[in-house]
Each structure stands twice: as structure tokens, then as C-alpha cells.
Amino acid sequence: MGIGSVNDQTSAWGAAFRNKPIYFMTIQETRAFFEGKMHKNMVLQEDTCTLSGNNTYRRQYTTYEVSDRDRGSAFLDLRFLIRDETSSLQGSLSDDGDVDFYHFSIPFNRTLQNYFGVEVRMDMPKGCDYSLTLYDEYGNQVGRAQWDGDGRKTLTIPNWDTQTNKYCIKVENGNGEEVSPDDHYRISFHVSENREHEKTDAIREAYGELQSAYSQKDENWREYLDKYNAVLRETEKNYIKEMEQLHRKQYDSLPEEKRYKGGRTVDDLLQAMAKGEDLSEAELEYVKIFANLKDMEKAQQKAELKNGFSDEFVKEMESVGISSDALEGMRVRIGSSGDVSVDGIEDETVREQVQKLVDEKYSDRMYRYYTGIADSVGDLPSNVYRYVADVQEVRRYLKRITGENISLESLYLTPDGKIGGLPDKAADLINRTKNNVRIERIKDALADIIGNIRISGNLGIPDFVSEFGFGDGAFFVADRGFAVDVDAIADRLGTQSSGNMYSDMYEYQFEGVL
């Protein structure tokens, strides 16, 4: 079959999808539907009960609770809001410095359905001015919400390509004014016509030709694959150009006093930030526009650990008569089960005081600093990062309710979908509790861990210890890596088929961040 005949048969590609996107329900949505819990105007509540909460940019596909006294709770992720525009997520900033992250992916095929665009909307309490920023899966800043005529902030997800599918939105206090945890914002989505679909029509057409040739077992299907890959490479170049134009437009729209004109690069500014230097307002705006999310968050975490957190910790020690000098040279280790150990302090009383304070007040917070700063964790691919984070979450939870370190390798899924191999106390709580977002999250994590152990075989579980040193009056991360070969685990979990249409498709050269 020649290219001409394939084109004749594919002229209708995408035409069937022009009226409305075709969505597929997630497992959570299917379960809620059959339990009679799906309805209009549902309100998802932000995650406040897991180890990372919504304070980290890498927490993917978190399920959010929709509370209903009559029907019982449903648990849905953010993709649901794109399918149902009457529903929304409700969140709040706990203090002036709080930042909330939310992840989502586009729940329809953007290649075949490039006729549609997606708008993110944020409604805020009267008098509030929060910032809403969008990042793509490579960590690039690709949108900053602006006020519309209806009293809300909105941004449109870029339609520069159809390959990019994962996004992260960041909500933070925009004007530096005092915030209240009782002031709730709402996130919702709106699907509309993509008025720039001509930018990606070539991708849709090339994909349609490839799909037709491959499904009809055309012996020349690889010619269509080569053509499709060529289009993707060209689209990748255009993606970079579009992003650079957006950043320049954002910079030019700033008031004159906020346009940074200094000689330091983005990397220079990030290094200064990580060392604890207070950047000027213009420098901060420059970083927010041009810096990669991963690099910016790491710099901010380093600065906060060195300055704000260390100062807070030292003051707490001084309140019980322990000086900063007495802490010099100490090491704090937080195991994957949450167990805290301290060494490097000769005075046993001081050592026990530090261990108690970390264990009772700062353990989870220090874990978040570690995962945000340690390269061994931050450089993991997204699927392995989620596996690693799930292990930490589950080990802490099981230790808390049983007082024991439970072997994750001995767990399994029963035919009716329950978690087997747990001690009775944990089994009753996890397998029988309903309408509890914390338990639902743990069950999902356990199911994923069991699956990952089965796939990775005898490579071991990717545990790590969050380790910190203390010197010159401040904490710093001591990255010790993993006891197992996480690269081998990544290869095992990322194994894909070869020799088919999908295995040889071109992949963007951007580093994955989300």
C-alpha cells in the first residue's frame, strides 16, 4: 500500500473527535460510579494527611477525598476535574510561606483530539491574590495565570505539541500579604476549542497514517514511522521556540522595577539562593520565569534548611538550655520506618533531647528537605521516585500502628483485592476501613509496592535513610544514596517491548522532572 492510498483512508482521522473529547474513566472513577457516589459539583479536598502532602512538586496522581455523609466518600484525582467542569478542588494556604502543588495529566489523546484546549481556573476569597503557575513534565514554566473578567485567575495549557501530557500547578501567596487557612481557593478546568490546532495538525495526520499502515500490516509501515518521527523532532524544536517566546513576553510585561538587568545568570542566582542569600524582587521574578522547577525547588529547600529551619531548631534547643555549640558535628538519621538516631554528641542527655525533638516534631519535615535536596532521590525517574516515596510512606504508617518493622516482601494481593500478609491489627484497619482518605492512600501505595516488587524481582527494595549533618550552626543533607541498585530497578520497571510501532517512536530529549 502506498502513501497516497493511506492518505485517502485517513482523511477522517480526528474528525470523529471534533465535538467533544473522548474520555476514559479511571479505576477510582469507575468504583465511585458503581457505588453511586458520582454527581455534579463535587468538591475534592487537598491532601493534608500523607507524608509529603501537597508540599512537593513530585507527588504524582494523588487521590483527593470527596466527602459525602449520605453516599460515603469518593476518592478521585485531578484528571476528574477536566472531565467534569462543574466540580473543583478546594485548598488553602496554611501560612504566608505555604506552597501547594497539584499534578494532573490530560485525560484524552491529544494527538487524535488536538482540536481541544484546556484552561485552568482559580477562584479565590475576596481580597486574596494568589499566584497560579503551570509547569510541564520537564520542569519548564509554561504559564502564569492572569485575572480574567469574571474575578478569577486563568491560564491555558500550551498547545505547542501533543506529546507533553503531564503538568504541575503551583499555588502560592502572590502579594506577600497575610493569609488565613480559612481562606479557601478553588481549582477547576474548562475544555474549549483549540484555536491553534494547525500547529499540531501535522502530528495528528502523520500519526493517523502510521496507525493505519501498521494496523493494516503494510510492509512499508516503517516509512510512516520515519515520517512521524521527523515531525516530532521538528515539533520539539518548535516547543523550545514557543517556550522562549513565552518567557520573553512574561519578562517584558513586568513593571520596569521588576525587570532584572544584572549580570548573573539563572544558575548564578539559584546558587546564591541555595546559600541563603536574599534575592531582590527583580531577581526572584527572573528566576520564577526562566528557572527549571526542579532546580528552583532544590535551591529553595537548601536555603530554608540552612536558615529558617536550622534557626528554629537551635532556638528550640536553647529554650531547654542546650547551645548551638553543643550540636556541632552531630549526625541525625531518619530511617524509612521513621526511626530516629543521633550520634556525634558526647553528652547523652543532649543526644536524647535532640532525638526526642526530631522524633516528636521534625521528622516528617526533615524527610521532605532530604527528598528535595538529595540528588540520589531527586534524580530518580518518576516511576522509581514514586516507588521510593511509597515505601517510606508505608513503612512509617505500618510501624506507627503495629510498633513493628513489617517485611514488605511478604505482602501480596488477595483475589478480592485486599492486602495479604499483614499482621492482624494492620490487616483489619487497612482492609476493612472505608471512607478514610489516609487508608485509601496506603492501600494504593501497598498495591503499587507489591506490583513493583514482583516486577523488580530479587533487586531489593529501594530504601534510604534521611541523613543530616550539623556544622557552623546549620543543618545540611548528607546524601548516602541507596543500599540497592536503583538504576537496575529503574531498568526493570521501565522495560518495554521492542520492534513495534511504539517502541521506536522518537522521544523528546528533555529531562523528565515530574
C-alpha positions as CSV (number, residue, x, y, z in Angstrom):
1,M,0.0,0.0,0.0
2,G,1.4,3.4,-1.0
3,I,1.4,6.6,0.9
4,G,-1.3,8.1,-1.3
5,S,-3.8,5.3,-0.6
6,V,-3.1,5.6,3.1
7,N,-3.8,9.3,3.0
8,D,-7.1,8.6,1.3
9,Q,-8.1,6.3,4.1
10,T,-7.0,8.6,6.9
11,S,-8.7,11.8,5.8
12,A,-11.3,11.3,8.5
13,W,-8.6,10.9,11.3
14,G,-9.6,13.2,14.1
15,A,-12.9,14.3,12.5
16,A,-14.9,12.0,14.9
17,F,-13.3,13.7,17.8
18,R,-14.1,17.4,17.0
19,N,-17.3,17.8,19.0
20,K,-16.1,16.6,22.4
21,P,-13.1,14.8,23.8
22,I,-13.5,11.1,24.4
23,Y,-12.6,10.3,28.0
24,F,-12.0,7.1,29.7
25,M,-12.8,6.7,33.4
26,T,-10.0,5.9,35.9
27,I,-10.3,2.9,38.3
28,Q,-11.3,5.3,41.1
29,E,-14.0,6.9,39.0
30,T,-15.4,3.6,37.9
31,R,-15.5,2.4,41.5
32,A,-17.3,5.6,42.6
33,F,-19.7,5.4,39.7
34,F,-20.9,1.9,40.6
35,E,-21.1,2.8,44.2
36,G,-23.5,5.7,43.3
37,K,-21.1,8.4,44.5
38,M,-20.6,10.3,41.3
39,H,-22.6,13.5,40.8
40,K,-22.2,17.1,39.7
41,N,-20.5,19.8,41.7
42,M,-18.2,17.5,43.6
43,V,-15.5,19.2,45.8
44,L,-12.1,17.5,46.1
45,Q,-10.2,18.3,49.3
46,E,-6.5,19.0,49.2
47,D,-4.1,16.3,50.6
48,T,-3.1,17.1,54.2
49,C,-2.6,13.6,55.6
50,T,0.2,12.0,53.7
51,L,4.0,12.2,54.4
52,S,4.6,14.7,51.5
53,G,1.1,16.2,51.4
54,N,1.0,18.7,48.6
55,N,4.2,20.4,49.6
56,T,6.4,18.7,46.9
57,Y,6.3,19.1,43.2
58,R,7.0,15.4,42.5
59,R,3.9,13.8,44.2
60,Q,2.0,12.3,41.2
61,Y,-1.6,11.3,40.9
62,T,-2.6,11.8,44.5
63,T,-6.2,10.9,45.1
64,Y,-8.3,13.5,46.9
65,E,-11.3,12.9,49.1
66,V,-14.8,13.9,48.2
67,S,-16.7,13.7,51.4
68,D,-20.4,12.8,51.4
69,R,-22.2,11.8,54.6
70,D,-25.1,10.1,52.7
71,R,-23.2,8.2,50.0
72,G,-19.8,7.8,51.6
73,S,-16.5,9.3,50.4
74,A,-15.2,9.0,46.9
75,F,-11.5,9.3,46.1
76,L,-10.6,10.9,42.8
77,D,-7.5,12.5,41.2
78,L,-7.3,15.9,39.5
79,R,-8.0,14.5,36.0
80,F,-11.6,14.1,37.0
81,L,-12.0,17.9,37.1
82,I,-11.1,18.1,33.4
83,R,-13.9,15.6,32.7
84,D,-16.4,17.3,35.0
85,E,-16.2,21.0,34.8
86,T,-18.9,21.5,37.5
87,S,-16.5,20.0,40.1
88,S,-13.5,21.6,41.7
89,L,-10.6,21.1,44.2
90,Q,-10.7,23.2,47.4
91,G,-7.4,24.1,49.1
92,S,-5.9,26.7,51.4
93,L,-2.5,28.2,52.2
94,S,-1.7,27.5,55.8
95,D,0.6,30.5,56.2
96,D,2.3,33.2,54.1
97,G,5.1,30.9,53.0
98,D,3.0,27.8,52.2
99,V,3.1,26.5,48.7
100,D,0.7,23.9,47.2
101,F,1.4,21.6,44.3
102,Y,-1.1,19.6,42.2
103,H,-0.3,17.1,39.5
104,F,-2.5,16.1,36.6
105,S,-2.4,14.6,33.1
106,I,-4.6,15.4,30.1
107,P,-7.3,12.6,30.2
108,F,-7.7,12.4,26.4
109,N,-5.5,11.6,23.4
110,R,-4.1,15.0,22.4
111,T,-2.7,13.7,19.2
112,L,-6.0,12.5,17.8
113,Q,-8.0,15.1,19.6
114,N,-5.8,18.2,19.0
115,Y,-9.0,20.3,18.4
116,F,-9.3,20.9,22.2
117,G,-7.6,23.1,24.6
118,V,-7.7,23.0,28.4
119,E,-8.0,26.1,30.7
120,V,-7.0,26.1,34.4
121,R,-9.1,28.3,36.6
122,M,-8.6,29.5,40.2
123,D,-11.2,31.2,42.3
124,M,-10.0,33.0,45.4
125,P,-11.6,34.6,48.5
126,K,-12.3,38.3,48.3
127,G,-9.1,40.3,48.8
128,C,-6.7,37.4,48.1
129,D,-4.2,37.5,45.3
130,Y,-2.6,34.0,45.0
131,S,-0.2,33.1,42.2
132,L,-1.0,30.1,39.9
133,T,1.9,28.8,37.9
134,L,2.0,25.9,35.4
135,Y,5.0,23.6,34.8
136,D,5.3,20.9,32.1
137,E,6.6,17.4,32.8
138,Y,10.2,18.6,32.0
139,G,10.0,21.3,34.8
140,N,9.7,24.2,32.4
141,Q,7.5,27.1,33.4
142,V,4.8,27.3,30.7
143,G,2.1,29.5,32.1
144,R,1.3,32.2,34.8
145,A,-2.4,32.8,35.5
146,Q,-3.8,36.2,35.0
147,W,-7.1,37.8,36.1
148,D,-10.0,37.4,33.7
149,G,-13.2,39.5,33.6
150,D,-15.0,37.2,36.0
151,G,-13.0,37.8,39.1
152,R,-10.8,34.6,38.8
153,K,-7.3,33.8,37.5
154,T,-6.9,31.6,34.5
155,L,-4.3,30.2,32.2
156,T,-4.4,28.0,29.1
157,I,-2.3,24.8,28.9
158,P,0.0,25.3,25.9
159,N,-1.0,23.6,22.6
160,W,2.6,23.6,21.2
161,D,2.7,19.8,20.8
162,T,0.7,16.7,21.6
163,Q,3.4,14.6,23.3
164,T,3.6,16.6,26.5
165,N,0.9,15.3,28.8
166,K,1.8,15.7,32.4
167,Y,1.7,19.0,34.3
168,C,2.0,20.5,37.7
169,I,0.4,23.6,39.1
170,K,1.8,25.6,41.9
171,V,-0.3,27.8,44.2
172,E,1.4,30.4,46.4
173,N,0.8,33.8,48.0
174,G,1.3,36.3,45.3
175,N,1.4,39.7,47.0
176,G,3.1,38.9,50.3
177,E,0.0,39.8,52.4
178,E,-1.1,37.7,55.4
179,V,-3.1,34.6,54.5
180,S,-5.5,32.6,56.6
181,P,-6.0,28.8,56.4
182,D,-9.8,29.6,56.5
183,D,-9.5,31.4,53.1
184,H,-10.1,28.6,50.5
185,Y,-9.2,28.8,46.9
186,R,-10.8,26.5,44.2
187,I,-9.2,24.9,41.2
188,S,-11.3,23.9,38.2
189,F,-10.8,23.3,34.5
190,H,-12.6,24.2,31.3
191,V,-12.2,22.4,27.9
192,S,-12.6,24.6,24.9
193,E,-11.8,24.8,21.2
194,N,-8.1,24.8,20.4
195,R,-7.8,27.8,18.1
196,E,-4.1,26.9,17.3
197,H,-4.7,23.3,16.3
198,E,-2.9,24.0,13.0
199,K,0.4,23.9,15.0
200,T,-0.2,20.2,15.6
201,D,-2.2,19.1,12.6
202,A,0.9,17.6,11.1
203,I,1.4,15.4,14.1
204,R,-2.1,14.1,14.0
205,E,-2.0,13.5,10.3
206,A,1.4,11.7,10.4
207,Y,0.2,9.6,13.4
208,G,-3.0,8.7,11.5
209,E,-1.0,7.5,8.5
210,L,1.3,5.5,10.7
211,Q,-1.6,3.9,12.7
212,S,-3.4,2.9,9.5
213,A,-0.3,1.4,7.9
214,Y,0.7,-0.5,11.0
215,S,-2.8,-1.9,11.7
216,Q,-3.2,-3.0,8.1
217,K,0.2,-4.7,8.2
218,D,1.6,-2.6,5.5
219,E,5.2,-3.8,4.8
220,N,6.3,-0.2,4.5
221,W,4.9,0.9,7.8
222,R,8.4,2.0,9.0
223,E,8.4,4.7,6.3
224,Y,5.4,6.2,8.1
225,L,7.2,5.8,11.4
226,D,10.2,7.7,10.0
227,K,7.9,10.5,8.7
228,Y,6.1,10.7,12.1
229,N,9.4,10.8,14.0
230,A,10.6,13.6,11.7
231,V,7.5,15.6,12.6
232,L,8.2,15.0,16.3
233,R,11.7,16.3,16.0
234,E,10.6,19.4,14.3
235,T,7.8,19.9,16.9
236,E,10.4,19.5,19.7
237,K,12.4,22.4,18.2
238,N,9.3,24.5,17.9
239,Y,8.4,23.7,21.5
240,I,11.6,25.3,22.7
241,K,11.0,28.4,20.5
242,E,7.4,28.8,21.8
243,M,8.6,28.5,25.4
244,E,11.4,31.0,24.9
245,Q,8.9,33.4,23.3
246,L,6.5,33.0,26.3
247,H,9.3,33.7,28.8
248,R,10.4,36.8,26.9
249,K,6.8,38.0,26.8
250,Q,6.4,37.4,30.5
251,Y,9.6,39.3,31.2
252,D,8.7,42.2,29.0
253,S,5.3,42.5,30.7
254,L,6.9,43.1,34.1
255,P,7.0,46.6,35.6
256,E,10.3,48.3,34.9
257,E,11.4,48.0,38.5
258,K,10.9,44.2,38.4
259,R,12.9,43.5,35.3
260,Y,16.3,42.1,36.3
261,K,19.1,43.6,34.3
262,G,22.1,42.3,36.3
263,G,24.9,40.2,35.0
264,R,24.2,37.0,37.0
265,T,22.7,34.0,35.1
266,V,19.8,31.9,36.3
267,D,22.3,29.3,37.6
268,D,24.2,32.0,39.5
269,L,21.1,33.3,41.1
270,L,20.0,29.8,42.1
271,Q,23.4,29.1,43.7
272,A,23.1,32.3,45.6
273,M,19.6,31.4,46.8
274,A,20.8,27.9,47.9
275,K,23.5,29.5,50.0
276,G,20.8,31.6,51.8
277,E,21.2,34.9,50.0
278,D,18.1,37.0,49.9
279,L,17.4,37.8,46.2
280,S,15.9,41.1,45.2
281,E,12.4,41.2,43.9
282,A,13.6,41.6,40.3
283,E,16.0,38.6,40.7
284,L,13.2,36.5,42.1
285,E,10.9,37.3,39.2
286,Y,13.7,36.5,36.8
287,V,14.2,33.1,38.5
288,K,10.5,32.3,38.5
289,I,10.2,32.9,34.8
290,F,13.3,31.2,33.5
291,A,14.4,28.6,36.1
292,N,13.5,24.9,35.9
293,L,11.2,23.8,38.6
294,K,13.5,21.1,39.9
295,D,16.5,23.4,40.2
296,M,14.4,26.2,41.8
297,E,12.8,24.0,44.4
298,K,16.1,22.4,45.3
299,A,17.7,25.8,45.9
300,Q,14.7,27.0,48.0
301,Q,14.8,23.8,50.1
302,K,18.5,24.3,50.7
303,A,18.0,27.9,51.8
304,E,15.1,27.0,54.1
305,L,17.0,24.1,55.7
306,K,20.1,26.3,56.3
307,N,18.3,29.4,57.5
308,G,14.7,29.1,58.7
309,F,14.7,25.5,59.9
310,S,18.1,25.5,61.5
311,D,17.4,28.7,63.3
312,E,14.1,27.4,64.5
313,F,15.7,24.1,65.7
314,V,18.6,25.9,67.5
315,K,16.1,28.2,69.3
316,E,14.1,25.3,70.5
317,M,17.3,23.6,71.8
318,E,18.4,26.9,73.5
319,S,15.0,27.1,75.2
320,V,15.9,23.9,77.2
321,G,19.5,25.1,77.9
322,I,21.3,23.5,75.0
323,S,23.5,25.8,72.9
324,S,24.3,25.6,69.2
325,D,27.9,24.7,70.0
326,A,26.8,21.6,71.8
327,L,25.2,20.4,68.5
328,E,28.3,20.9,66.3
329,G,29.3,17.8,64.5
330,M,26.2,15.8,65.2
331,R,24.5,13.5,62.7
332,V,20.8,12.8,62.6
333,R,19.4,9.8,60.7
334,I,15.8,9.1,60.0
335,G,15.1,5.6,58.7
336,S,12.4,4.6,56.3
337,S,10.2,3.5,59.2
338,G,10.6,6.9,60.8
339,D,13.1,5.7,63.5
340,V,15.4,8.5,64.6
341,S,19.0,8.1,65.7
342,V,21.6,10.7,66.7
343,D,25.3,10.5,67.1
344,G,28.3,12.8,67.2
345,I,27.2,14.3,70.6
346,E,29.1,13.0,73.6
347,D,26.6,14.2,76.2
348,E,24.0,11.5,76.4
349,T,21.3,13.9,77.8
350,V,21.8,16.3,74.9
351,R,21.7,13.5,72.4
352,E,18.5,12.2,73.8
353,Q,16.9,15.6,73.8
354,V,17.8,16.1,70.1
355,Q,16.5,12.6,69.2
356,K,13.2,13.3,71.1
357,L,12.7,16.7,69.4
358,V,13.3,15.3,65.9
359,D,11.1,12.2,66.6
360,E,8.2,14.2,68.0
361,K,8.2,17.3,65.9
362,Y,10.5,17.5,62.9
363,S,10.9,14.0,61.4
364,D,8.4,14.4,58.6
365,R,9.6,17.9,57.8
366,M,13.3,16.8,57.6
367,Y,12.3,13.9,55.3
368,R,10.8,16.5,52.9
369,Y,14.0,18.5,53.0
370,Y,16.0,15.4,52.3
371,T,13.9,14.3,49.3
372,G,14.0,17.8,47.9
373,I,17.8,18.2,48.2
374,A,19.5,14.8,47.9
375,D,20.5,14.1,44.3
376,S,20.2,10.4,44.8
377,V,16.4,10.9,45.3
378,G,15.8,13.9,43.1
379,D,17.4,12.4,40.0
380,L,15.3,9.3,40.1
381,P,12.9,8.7,37.1
382,S,9.2,9.4,38.1
383,N,8.1,5.8,38.4
384,V,11.1,4.9,40.7
385,Y,10.6,8.0,42.7
386,R,7.0,7.1,43.3
387,Y,8.1,3.6,44.4
388,V,10.7,5.0,46.8
389,A,8.2,7.5,48.2
390,D,5.5,4.8,48.7
391,V,8.0,2.6,50.6
392,Q,8.8,5.5,53.0
393,E,5.1,6.3,53.4
394,V,4.0,2.7,54.0
395,R,6.9,1.7,56.4
396,R,6.2,4.7,58.6
397,Y,2.5,4.0,58.7
398,L,2.8,0.3,59.5
399,K,5.4,1.0,62.2
400,R,3.1,3.6,63.7
401,I,0.1,1.3,64.0
402,T,1.9,-2.0,64.8
403,G,5.1,-1.0,66.5
404,E,6.9,-3.4,64.2
405,N,9.0,-3.3,61.1
406,I,6.9,-5.2,58.6
407,S,8.5,-7.1,55.8
408,L,7.1,-5.7,52.5
409,E,8.4,-8.6,50.5
410,S,5.9,-10.9,52.3
411,L,2.8,-8.9,51.3
412,Y,0.5,-9.9,48.4
413,L,-2.8,-9.1,46.8
414,T,-5.7,-11.5,47.5
415,P,-8.2,-12.4,44.8
416,D,-10.7,-10.0,46.2
417,G,-8.2,-7.1,46.0
418,K,-7.2,-7.0,49.7
419,I,-3.7,-6.7,51.1
420,G,-2.5,-10.1,52.4
421,G,0.4,-10.9,54.7
422,L,-0.2,-8.1,57.1
423,P,-0.4,-8.5,60.9
424,D,-4.0,-8.8,62.1
425,K,-4.2,-5.3,63.5
426,A,-2.9,-3.7,60.3
427,A,-5.0,-6.1,58.1
428,D,-8.2,-5.2,59.9
429,L,-7.5,-1.5,59.7
430,I,-6.4,-1.4,56.1
431,N,-8.7,-3.9,54.5
432,R,-11.9,-3.1,56.4
433,T,-11.8,0.7,56.9
434,K,-14.0,2.7,54.5
435,N,-14.3,6.4,53.7
436,N,-10.9,7.3,55.0
437,V,-8.5,9.1,52.6
438,R,-5.4,8.1,54.6
439,I,-6.3,4.4,54.4
440,E,-7.1,4.7,50.7
441,R,-3.7,6.2,50.0
442,I,-1.9,3.5,52.0
443,K,-3.9,0.8,50.2
444,D,-3.0,2.2,46.8
445,A,0.7,2.5,47.8
446,L,0.8,-1.1,49.1
447,A,-0.8,-2.4,45.8
448,D,1.8,-0.5,43.8
449,I,4.7,-1.7,46.0
450,I,3.6,-5.3,45.7
451,G,3.5,-4.9,41.9
452,N,6.9,-3.3,41.8
453,I,8.5,-6.0,43.9
454,R,7.1,-8.6,41.6
455,I,8.5,-6.8,38.5
456,S,11.9,-5.9,40.0
457,G,12.4,-9.5,41.3
458,N,15.4,-10.0,43.6
459,L,16.9,-6.5,43.2
460,G,15.6,-5.5,46.6
461,I,13.5,-2.6,47.9
462,P,14.8,0.9,47.4
463,D,15.1,2.1,51.0
464,F,17.1,5.1,52.0
465,V,18.0,6.9,55.3
466,S,17.4,10.6,55.5
467,E,20.7,11.8,57.0
468,F,21.8,15.2,58.1
469,G,24.9,16.8,59.5
470,F,25.2,19.9,61.6
471,G,28.0,22.4,61.2
472,D,28.6,26.1,61.5
473,G,25.2,26.4,63.3
474,A,23.1,24.8,60.5
475,F,21.9,21.5,59.1
476,F,23.0,20.1,55.8
477,V,21.9,17.0,53.9
478,A,24.4,14.1,53.9
479,D,23.3,12.1,50.8
480,R,24.2,8.4,51.3
481,G,22.2,7.1,48.4
482,F,20.6,3.7,48.4
483,A,21.6,0.2,49.6
484,V,20.3,-1.4,46.4
485,D,21.0,-0.7,42.7
486,V,18.2,1.8,41.8
487,D,19.4,2.0,38.2
488,A,18.8,-1.7,37.8
489,I,15.3,-1.3,39.4
490,A,14.6,1.6,37.0
491,D,15.6,-0.5,34.0
492,R,13.4,-3.4,35.2
493,L,10.4,-1.2,35.9
494,G,10.9,0.7,32.6
495,T,11.2,-2.4,30.4
496,Q,9.2,-2.0,27.2
497,S,8.5,-4.2,24.2
498,S,10.7,-3.7,21.1
499,G,10.2,-3.9,17.4
500,N,6.7,-2.5,17.3
501,M,5.2,0.9,16.3
502,Y,5.5,2.4,19.8
503,S,8.9,1.1,20.8
504,D,10.8,3.1,18.1
505,M,8.9,6.3,18.3
506,Y,11.1,9.4,18.9
507,E,11.2,10.7,22.5
508,Y,11.9,14.3,23.3
509,Q,15.4,14.9,24.7
510,F,14.2,16.9,27.6
511,E,14.9,15.5,31.1
512,G,11.8,14.3,32.8
513,V,11.2,16.1,36.1
514,L,7.7,15.4,37.2
